Amino acid sequence: MATDHGAADTQGESVQKTDDAGKVIADSASSLSASDVAEMEARMHAAEDQVRKIQSRYEEIRQAMQRQIDETRERLNRSADERALGSKTQFVAALLPAFDNLRRSLEAARGSGSVEALLDGLERTVQGFENALAAIGVEPVKSVGERFDPEKHEAVDTVEVRDDNDTVVTREYSRGYKLGDRLLRPARVQVGRAGTA
């Protein structure tokens, strides 16, 4: 804390200020000229103006980047929606021939009452569904004659077989399907079990 320990001398010189330890502190106001103060104020105002310009430019850039991010996000969302709709459209279009075959089978069975016409229509329908699934990359899981694999097969029951057919799938109750490496549904199967005799 600075205190006045001295007094102005008779000649009008500046008052000396000292701190608590008795050291003299220069009176900066009296040592600076008016032009120095004006120059410092001008520099300070110029620096403040520069800071305002930088902050304004930063805000402009930030807003422009945010607009670009928002626009990119919207484009990506639209693109993903279009891809999903395209995939659905493609899948439905692949199913329509199977649906048409099923309808024709019903019409043929009603018109002629022929079992052969109904069976032919049903075979075409099944083939149409298999083609539609294959078109999107769905494949049936191999079962009958293969070794039982709990990753691909679900054992529904067992049947006694020769020792060399132990753990071999002997019958398929419902077909399993996979899409690429992903199992969509395991095949429900009957598995051979070697006799215990």
C-alpha positions as CSV (number, residue, x, y, z in Angstrom):
1,M,0.0,0.0,0.0
2,A,1.5,3.3,-1.0
3,T,1.4,6.3,1.3
4,D,2.6,9.9,1.1
5,H,5.7,10.1,3.3
6,G,7.0,13.2,1.7
7,A,5.5,16.6,0.9
8,A,5.8,18.8,-2.1
9,D,8.8,21.0,-1.9
10,T,8.6,24.7,-2.3
11,Q,9.7,24.7,-5.9
12,G,6.4,22.9,-7.1
13,E,8.1,19.6,-7.8
14,S,6.0,16.4,-7.8
15,V,5.1,14.6,-4.6
16,Q,7.1,11.4,-3.9
17,K,5.1,8.3,-3.0
18,T,6.6,5.5,-1.1
19,D,5.4,2.0,-0.3
20,D,5.3,0.4,3.2
21,A,9.0,-0.5,2.9
22,G,9.9,3.1,2.2
23,K,10.9,2.7,-1.4
24,V,10.0,5.5,-3.7
25,I,7.3,4.8,-6.3
26,A,7.5,7.0,-9.4
27,D,4.4,9.0,-10.2
28,S,3.7,7.7,-13.7
29,A,1.1,10.3,-14.5
30,S,3.6,13.1,-14.0
31,S,6.3,11.3,-16.0
32,L,4.2,10.8,-19.1
33,S,3.5,13.6,-21.4
34,A,0.1,14.2,-22.9
35,S,1.2,13.0,-26.3
36,D,2.4,9.7,-24.7
37,V,-1.0,9.2,-23.1
38,A,-2.8,10.0,-26.3
39,E,-0.6,7.6,-28.2
40,M,-1.2,4.8,-25.7
41,E,-5.0,5.4,-25.8
42,A,-4.9,5.3,-29.6
43,R,-3.0,2.0,-29.5
44,M,-5.4,0.6,-27.0
45,H,-8.4,1.6,-29.1
46,A,-6.7,0.2,-32.2
47,A,-6.1,-3.1,-30.4
48,E,-9.7,-3.2,-29.2
49,D,-10.9,-2.6,-32.8
50,Q,-8.6,-5.4,-34.0
51,V,-10.0,-7.8,-31.3
52,R,-13.6,-6.9,-32.4
53,K,-12.7,-7.5,-36.0
54,I,-11.1,-10.9,-35.2
55,Q,-14.1,-11.9,-33.0
56,S,-16.5,-10.8,-35.8
57,R,-14.6,-12.8,-38.4
58,Y,-14.4,-15.8,-36.1
59,E,-18.2,-15.7,-35.6
60,E,-18.7,-15.5,-39.4
61,I,-16.5,-18.5,-40.0
62,R,-18.2,-20.4,-37.2
63,Q,-21.6,-19.7,-38.6
64,A,-20.5,-20.7,-42.1
65,M,-19.0,-23.9,-40.9
66,Q,-22.2,-24.7,-38.9
67,R,-24.3,-24.1,-42.0
68,Q,-22.0,-26.5,-44.0
69,I,-22.3,-29.1,-41.3
70,D,-26.1,-28.8,-41.2
71,E,-26.3,-29.0,-45.0
72,T,-24.0,-32.0,-45.1
73,R,-26.0,-33.8,-42.4
74,E,-29.2,-33.1,-44.3
75,R,-27.7,-34.5,-47.6
76,L,-26.4,-37.6,-45.8
77,N,-29.9,-38.2,-44.2
78,R,-31.6,-37.7,-47.6
79,S,-29.1,-40.1,-49.2
80,A,-29.6,-42.7,-46.5
81,D,-33.4,-42.4,-46.8
82,E,-33.2,-42.7,-50.6
83,R,-30.9,-45.8,-50.3
84,A,-33.3,-47.4,-47.9
85,L,-36.3,-46.6,-50.0
86,G,-34.4,-47.9,-53.1
87,S,-33.7,-51.2,-51.3
88,K,-37.3,-51.6,-50.2
89,T,-38.5,-50.8,-53.7
90,Q,-36.1,-53.3,-55.2
91,F,-37.1,-56.0,-52.7
92,V,-40.8,-55.5,-53.2
93,A,-40.4,-55.4,-57.0
94,A,-38.6,-58.8,-56.7
95,L,-41.5,-60.2,-54.7
96,L,-44.2,-59.1,-57.1
97,P,-43.6,-62.0,-59.7
98,A,-44.0,-64.5,-56.9
99,F,-47.2,-62.8,-55.8
100,D,-48.5,-62.8,-59.4
101,N,-47.7,-66.6,-59.7
102,L,-49.7,-67.2,-56.5
103,R,-52.7,-65.2,-57.8
104,R,-52.5,-67.1,-61.1
105,S,-52.4,-70.4,-59.2
106,L,-55.6,-69.5,-57.3
107,E,-57.3,-68.4,-60.5
108,A,-56.3,-71.6,-62.3
109,A,-57.5,-73.8,-59.4
110,R,-60.8,-72.0,-59.3
111,G,-61.3,-72.1,-63.1
112,S,-60.3,-75.6,-63.9
113,G,-60.2,-77.3,-60.5
114,S,-57.0,-79.0,-61.7
115,V,-54.6,-80.1,-59.0
116,E,-51.8,-80.0,-61.5
117,A,-52.5,-76.3,-62.3
118,L,-52.5,-75.5,-58.6
119,L,-49.2,-77.4,-58.0
120,D,-47.6,-75.7,-61.0
121,G,-48.6,-72.3,-59.7
122,L,-47.3,-73.1,-56.2
123,E,-44.0,-74.3,-57.6
124,R,-43.6,-71.1,-59.6
125,T,-44.5,-69.1,-56.5
126,V,-41.9,-70.8,-54.4
127,Q,-39.3,-70.3,-57.2
128,G,-40.3,-66.6,-57.4
129,F,-39.8,-66.2,-53.7
130,E,-36.4,-67.9,-53.8
131,N,-35.4,-65.7,-56.7
132,A,-36.5,-62.6,-54.8
133,L,-34.4,-63.6,-51.8
134,A,-31.4,-64.5,-53.9
135,A,-31.7,-61.1,-55.7
136,I,-31.0,-59.3,-52.4
137,G,-28.2,-61.8,-51.3
138,V,-30.2,-64.1,-49.1
139,E,-29.0,-67.7,-49.3
140,P,-30.4,-70.9,-47.8
141,V,-28.4,-72.7,-45.1
142,K,-27.2,-76.1,-46.2
143,S,-28.6,-78.7,-43.9
144,V,-29.5,-82.3,-45.0
145,G,-26.3,-84.4,-45.3
146,E,-24.2,-81.8,-43.5
147,R,-22.7,-82.1,-40.0
148,F,-24.9,-80.5,-37.4
149,D,-23.6,-77.0,-36.6
150,P,-25.3,-75.2,-33.7
151,E,-24.3,-71.9,-35.3
152,K,-26.5,-72.7,-38.4
153,H,-28.9,-75.4,-37.2
154,E,-31.5,-75.8,-34.5
155,A,-32.0,-79.5,-33.6
156,V,-35.7,-80.3,-33.2
157,D,-35.3,-84.0,-32.7
158,T,-32.9,-86.9,-33.3
159,V,-33.1,-90.2,-35.1
160,E,-30.9,-93.3,-34.5
161,V,-28.4,-93.9,-37.4
162,R,-25.2,-95.8,-38.2
163,D,-22.0,-94.6,-36.4
164,D,-20.7,-93.0,-39.6
165,N,-23.8,-90.7,-39.8
166,D,-23.6,-89.5,-36.2
167,T,-24.3,-85.8,-35.9
168,V,-25.4,-85.6,-39.6
169,V,-28.5,-83.7,-40.4
170,T,-31.1,-86.2,-41.7
171,R,-34.1,-84.0,-42.3
172,E,-35.0,-80.4,-42.6
173,Y,-38.3,-79.1,-41.1
174,S,-37.8,-75.5,-42.0
175,R,-35.1,-74.0,-44.1
176,G,-32.6,-71.6,-42.6
177,Y,-31.3,-68.4,-44.3
178,K,-28.3,-66.2,-44.2
179,L,-27.5,-62.8,-45.6
180,G,-23.8,-62.6,-46.2
181,D,-22.2,-63.9,-43.0
182,R,-25.2,-63.0,-40.9
183,L,-27.6,-65.8,-40.0
184,L,-31.2,-64.7,-40.5
185,R,-32.8,-67.8,-39.2
186,P,-31.3,-71.2,-38.3
187,A,-32.5,-74.3,-40.1
188,R,-34.8,-76.5,-37.9
189,V,-33.5,-80.0,-38.4
190,Q,-33.5,-83.6,-37.3
191,V,-30.0,-84.9,-36.3
192,G,-28.7,-88.4,-36.6
193,R,-27.5,-90.0,-33.4
194,A,-25.4,-93.2,-33.4
195,G,-27.0,-96.2,-31.8
196,T,-25.9,-97.1,-28.2
197,A,-25.9,-100.8,-28.8
